[in-house]
Amino acid sequence: MSPTFKLQCHFILIFLMALRGDSRYLELREAVDHDPFLLFSANLKRELAGEQLYRRALRCLDMLSLQGQFTFTADRPQLHCAAFFISEPEEFITIHYDQVSIDCQGGDFLKVFDGWILKGETFPSAQDHPLPTTERYIDFCEHDLSGRSIRSSQNVAMIFFRIHEPGNGFTLTIKTDPNLFPCNVISQTPNGRFTLVVPHQHRNCSFSIIYPVVIKISDLTLGHLNGLQLKKPSVGCGGIGDFVELLGGTGLDPSKMMPLADLCSPFHGPAQMKIGCDNTVVRMVSSGKHINRVTFEYRQLQPYEVENPNGNSIQEFCLSTL
């Protein structure tokens, strides 16, 4: 795993600590040095494929990308805990409540959030998710969820939990299911290739890359209807119609990022751009009248590319993490 990816995960845990109002860096560093980052290893995933269910203890602050059964047991009052789950882009995440022993009347809670949320910023954004933000929280204490499952709308989900009494806790099983038309995605890797397809659906879809990257768009199809490709979308990039936009910023929420470029017309690339932002998003806005498709490649910018930009580059709006 690249040092930069470990650093990105490290920052996520820092955000969690900030939410707690807690600056215990040494405790955070200890969590970072443990094996949550091993769970992003492709080799480990291959080793576990086809074997019995993977099991391990869940930490108060955690990040997971493997299917398995995870148990949290409080050894002391744990009041500000969260765990992030991420799967492959073409997968949903299913969270199953195997066993829960918490005191809801005493102030404990266990909540699932459909997506990720950090410092008040959400992914997917409120504009891109089918549900209002308040309805994306599912509270175990407010619903009879024992033995039931909750499925995410995209490849990321998370839980928040608070447990006062030592010895109390819960066990969850995390599984993934295929998603034929992934809409909102956070990439696990700094390099890759992806095709985002929105087939006759009135929705907005964002692909988030939490790295400074080079984006190369090789193909963009807008307005593919009844076997005929329209030369231009019915409405341009004026806020309605079908188009793709590139966004950059330092937070998680695409709706709060800087618009860097709009792509309003179909083309066969390549079109390349360097974006020196902590987070880069390819976002497709679809009217639902057509089949829209965009194919792109991305790779992480090297330090020398951020320090000495040239060619088609957008960096001045963003703070580099390298």
Buried (B, 14 or more C-beta within 10 A) or exposed (E): BEEBBBBBBBBBBBBBBEBBEEEEEEEBEEBBEEEBBEBBBEEBBEEBEEEEEBEBEBBBBBBBBBBBBBBBBBEEEBBBBBBBBBBBBBBBBBBBBEEBBBEEEEEBBBBBBBBBBBEEBBBBBEEBBEEEBEEBBBEBBEEEBEEEEBBBBBBBBBBBBBBBBEEBBBBBBBBBEEBEEBBBBBBBBBBBEBEBBBEEBEBBBBBBBBBBBBBBBBBBBBBBEEEEEBEEBBEBBEEEBBBBBBBBBBBBBBBBBBEBBEBBBBEEBEBBBBBBBBBBBBBBBBBEBBBBBBBBBBBBBEEEBBEEBEEEBBBEBBEBBB
